[in-house]
Amino acid sequence: MNTQQKDSMWLDEHHQVSMDELIELSGLSIKELQNLLESGVLVPNNKEEAIWHFNSHYLVSIHTLSRLKQDFELEPNAFALTLVFLERIRTLEFELRGLAQVKN
């Protein structure tokens, strides 16, 4: 999967990406992703299976985390907390869009 495919992918709770796709598209190293897994902020849908898959919405947050890392020289110690905040912002934006649609 290339960057154009990632940009056009419909990212929601129903689509999944493999660990390999996450590594390829995230902009983070394997070690950095493993640290996010170990900290519990990145959670696979199928922990018990040999090949993990993740909700595709993680791509957006993790890609943003990668940009923050590059642009602001974000320290690896801050990755987990930053990802938590990015995911919370994404959730709140989704809820706000839903409320706006109900209102209209």
QUIPECOR-V461612 format. One record per pair of residues at least 4 apart in sequence whose C-alpha atoms are under 7 Angstrom apart, sorted by the first residue. I is the first residue (numbers start at 0). GAP is how many residues later the second one is. Records with the same first field share a line. If there is no record, write none. Layout:
BEGIN
I = GAP, GAP
END
This chain:
BEGIN
0 = 4, 5
1 = 4
2 = 4
3 = 4
4 = 4
10 = 4, 45, 46
11 = 43, 44, 45
12 = 42, 43, 44
14 = 40, 41
15 = 37, 38, 39, 40
16 = 4, 5, 36, 37, 38, 39
17 = 4, 34, 35, 36
18 = 4, 33, 34
19 = 4
20 = 4
21 = 4, 37
22 = 5, 6, 7
25 = 33, 36, 37, 40
26 = 36, 39
27 = 4, 5, 38
28 = 4
29 = 4
30 = 4
31 = 4
32 = 4
33 = 4
34 = 4
35 = 4, 5, 6, 44
36 = 4, 5, 6
38 = 41
40 = 39, 43
42 = 11
43 = 8, 9, 10
44 = 8, 9
45 = 6, 7
46 = 5
57 = 4
58 = 4
59 = 4
60 = 4, 22, 25, 26
61 = 4, 21
62 = 4
63 = 4
64 = 4, 18
65 = 4
66 = 4
67 = 4, 6
68 = 4, 5
73 = 4
77 = 4
78 = 4
79 = 4
80 = 4
81 = 4
82 = 4
83 = 4
84 = 4
85 = 4
86 = 4
87 = 4
88 = 4
89 = 4
90 = 4
91 = 4
92 = 4
93 = 4
94 = 4
95 = 4
96 = 4
97 = 4
98 = 4
99 = 4
END
